[in-house]
């Protein structure tokens, strides 16, 4: 199986949004782009009934998940964690396993820490991992790039928000395509 040529299957995907907390996002590069692209990923996940999971790192000290993104989901599934890897958190790991889905769409921060740890861990456990490169960030460009390079070398597919959306759509002329068109025009 070549994960780089395999297409995403909606029924097998889960969107994992990692630690997008204001105090952590504000000092990151391209923070506004990440906000916009994560919002688009949430909206497309809702359209395709793809489950969305939110993690917050050390919420008591760093605050909750960015409210403008949480509000896009009627009943957000939020997990508090101290671990860098979401998959080392027992609650998140159990929820991922119980979902039965094996493809993780990964976005959030920071690319070289929690995104890398979560993606590498998921790969070791046999999940397919697709990282939306324009929906992850770090406080420096070099750390963002190094995190993406290591994830790709580990076996993750590095993609973009728009590419993920078109891959999930698979064709034009459908009601889903028409519903996604306004969103695609904002990217």
Rosetta blueprint (number, residue, H / E / L):
1 X L
2 X L
3 X L
4 X L
5 X L
6 X L
7 X L
8 X L
9 X L
10 X H
11 X H
12 X H
13 X E
14 X E
15 X E
16 X E
17 X E
18 X E
19 X L
20 X L
21 X E
22 X H
23 X H
24 X H
25 X H
26 X L
27 X L
28 X L
29 X L
30 X L
31 X H
32 X H
33 X H
34 X H
35 X H
36 X H
37 X H
38 X H
39 X H
40 X H
41 X H
42 X H
43 X H
44 X H
45 X H
46 X H
47 X H
48 X L
49 X L
50 X L
51 X E
52 X E
53 X E
54 X E
55 X E
56 X E
57 X E
58 X L
59 X H
60 X H
61 X H
62 X H
63 X L
64 X L
65 X E
66 X L
67 X H
68 X H
69 X H
70 X H
71 X L
72 X L
73 X L
74 X L
75 X L
76 X L
77 X E
78 X E
79 X E
80 X E
81 X E
82 X L
83 X L
84 X L
85 X L
86 X H
87 X H
88 X H
89 X L
90 X H
91 X H
92 X H
93 X H
94 X H
95 X H
96 X H
97 X H
98 X H
99 X H
100 X L
101 X L
102 X L
103 X E
104 X E
105 X E
106 X E
107 X E
108 X E
109 X E
110 X L
111 X H
112 X H
113 X H
114 X H
115 X H
116 X H
117 X H
118 X H
119 X H
120 X H
121 X H
122 X H
123 X H
124 X H
125 X L
126 X L
127 X L
128 X E
129 X E
130 X E
131 X E
132 X E
133 X E
134 X E
135 X E
136 X E
137 X E
138 X L
139 X L
140 X L
141 X H
142 X H
143 X H
144 X H
145 X H
146 X H
147 X H
148 X H
149 X H
150 X H
151 X H
152 X H
153 X H
154 X H
155 X L
156 X L
157 X E
158 X E
159 X E
160 X L
161 X H
162 X H
163 X H
164 X H
165 X H
166 X H
167 X H
168 X H
169 X H
170 X L
171 X L
172 X L
173 X L
174 X L
175 X H
176 X H
177 X H
178 X H
179 X H
180 X H
181 X H
182 X H
183 X H
184 X H
185 X L
186 X L
187 X L
